Amino acid sequence: MEQQNNSLKQDARVIGLVGLAHGTSHFYHLILAALIPWLKPAFGLSYTELGLLMTVFFVVSGIGQALAGFVVDRVGARAVLFFGMGMLGVSALLLSRADSYAGLLAGALLAGTGNAVFHPADYTLLNQRVSRARLAHGFSVHGISGNIGWAAAPIFLTAIAATQGWRAALLGAAALPVAVLALLVLNRRLLYPDPVQRQGAAAQDNTLGFLKLRAVWLCFGFFLLTAVALGGIQSFATISLESLYGISHALATSSYTAYMLASALGMLAGGFLGARARHHDRTVALAFSAAALLALVLAAGAGPAWMALPLMGLIGLCSGVAGPSRDLMIRAAAPQGATGRVYGVVYSGLDSGLAIGPLLFGLVMDAGRPGWVFAGVALFQALAIATAVGVGGSTRERRATASGQAA
């Protein structure tokens, strides 16, 4: 990969454009979850059926993401990114006109197809177009923008749905990717892809060689486990907090927003930490250990109601600190020339976990166990720590072997 030595202004513009696209994709993660209070009575659905809608979204996105990584490496990240943004807009239009559960499923499928492209396209563009010295900060902004998208979705959608109805909220959501796509097209020269490598027979044989790396599958496992936890928070944290602490829907929604905004703040700090740290897996392990312990405190439901908001914020802060180190950990595990494929496969673990989480925690909510949502979050975050440590150890071992062979 060609080393970039760009001006600060150019790097900032690229990071900003890619971050805006990423934030839009994360906004769409919640276009159904945020509207649960309206969709449930409108269609007479159970929490499990609502969870299944999100499962469809993330199953399609996970499968598509693994495939999108190969397309990115073949045709370039920019064209793939434009396609995904357009698909998000189409999906929201379809969802706004749904008159049955089947219509909601079809809209979720299209939204998952659009969402599939973002991680392999985004990370490939950042690695290709941003100077290496600013890459950790690029990853930090990328993560922050995603969390802002998550935080903005419930506020935007519920505000419109409360006054104009859920169909109007989805129509409003459709306008976002259209506007962002127009901005990306206007600035397309900043997002030019590296020339596509025309592979010979030998290179073709090695197209799937990265799948033999243990670190790649440990990264996949890490994303799977952390995303199951995140799926529970995104889909049912608000409802669980209302039941556990007897707080209003507005305060419970504010607690979720605090989680996302604090996570964004943590990612900002994590960018500076990741730029200086050598062993990124250790940073991730420490941050998730703290987040898991805080989630257990929240699960107990024994404290005063005012604890819900600060505890959610602290969990988000700890999780956010791990974000840039996580992405640098994956970058270190990726072989040269396979960025799109590695990020596509690894981040399909995120979609897989987000597919499992809403369905799993929907069953927990239907069983009348809201405290188990946060206990489950703590469990899956704790399990993810072992995979992060394994990634770091495997990468260091591979580097040591390569150094020994070079000597």
Residue, then its C-alpha position, 0 to 999 in steps of 0.5 A: m500500500e502506498q504511503q500517504n504524506n498528505s496535508l492536514k486539510q486533505d486528511a481531515r476532509v477524507i476522514g470527515l467524508v468517510g466518517l459521515a458515511h459511517g455515521t449514516s450507516h449506523f443511523y440505519h442500524l436503529i431505524l427499526a429499533a427506535l420505532i419499536p413503541w410504534l411498530k409493536p402496536a401498529f402490526g401487533l408484534s411480539y418483542t421476538e418478532l421485532g427482534l427478528l426484523m433486526t436479525v434479518f438486517f444484520v444477517v444480510s449485512g453480515i453475509g454481504q459484508a464478507l462478500a463486499g470485501f472482495v468486491v472492494d479489492r476488485v473494483g475499488a472502495r468508492a463505487v461500492l460505498f456509493f452503492g451502499m448509500g443509495m440502497l439505504g435510502v431505497s430501504a427506508l422508502l420501502l419501510s415507510r410504505a410497509d403494510s404488513y410484517a412481510g413488508l417490514l422484513a423486505g425493508a430490513l433485507l434491503a437496509g442490510t444489503g446497503n449496510a454491508v458495504f461500509h466497513p470494508a469500503d470505509y477502512t480501505l479508503l482510510n488506509q489508502r487515502v490518510s497519512r499513516a501518522r494520522l490513521a489512529h485519529g482517522f479510526s477514532v473519528h470513524g468510530i465516533s461518527g458511528n456512535i453519533g449515528w447511533a445516538a442521533a437515530p432514536i432522537f430524530l426518529t422518535a421526535i418525528a414519530a411522536t408528532q407525525g407518525w412512524r411512516a413520516a419518521l422513515l421518510g425523514a430517514a430516507a432523506l439522510p443517505v440521499a443528502v450524504l451521497a450527493l456530498l460524497v459524489l461532489n467530493r469524489r476526487l478525494l476518495y479516489p481508490d488505488p489502482v485495482q491490482r490485476q491478479g495473475a494465476a498465482a495471486q488468484d490462488n492466494t485470494l483466500g490465503f488470509l483465511k488461514l490466519r488464526a488472528v483473522w478468526l479471533c478478530f471475527g470472534f471478538f466482533l461477534l461477542t462484543a456485537v451480541a452485547l451491543g445488540g442487547i443495548q441497542s434494542f432493549a436497554t431503554i425498555s429494560l431500564e424503564s422496568l428495572y429502575g421505574i424511570s420514564h421513557a424519556l429518561a431511559t432514552s436519554s440514558y441510551t443517548a448518554y451511552m452513545l455520546a460517552s462512547a464517542l468521547g471515549m473513542l476520541a481519547g482512545g485515538f490518542l491512546g492508540a497512537r502511542a500504545r504498542h500492544h493494542d489488545r491490552t488496551v482493549a482488554l482493560a477497557f472491556s473489563a471495566a465495561a463488563l463490571l459496570a454492566l453487572v452493577l446496572a443489571a442488579g437494579a438495586g441502586p437509585a433511579w438516577m444511577a441509570l444514566p451515569l452508569m450507562g455513560l460510564i459503560g459507553l466511555c469504557s467501550g469507546v476507549a477500546g475502539p481505535s485500539r481494536d481497529l489498529m489491532i485488526r490492521a496489524a493482523a491484515p496481510q498486505g493487499a487484503t485490506g478489504r477482504v480482511y475488514g469484510v470478513v472480520y466486520s461480518g462478525l459485528d453483523s453476526g453478533l448484532a443479528i443474534g443479540p436482538l433475537l436473544f435479548g428479545l426472548v429474555m424480555d418476553a420472559g420478563r427478565p429485564g435485568w438479564v439484558f445487562a447481565g448478558v452484556a457483561l458476559f459477552q464483553a468478558l468473553a470478548i477479552a480472551t479473543a482480543v488477547g489472542v489476536g495480539g499474541s497471534t500477531r506478535e508471534r507472526r511478526a517474530t516468525a517473519s523477522g526470524q526468517a528475514a534474519 
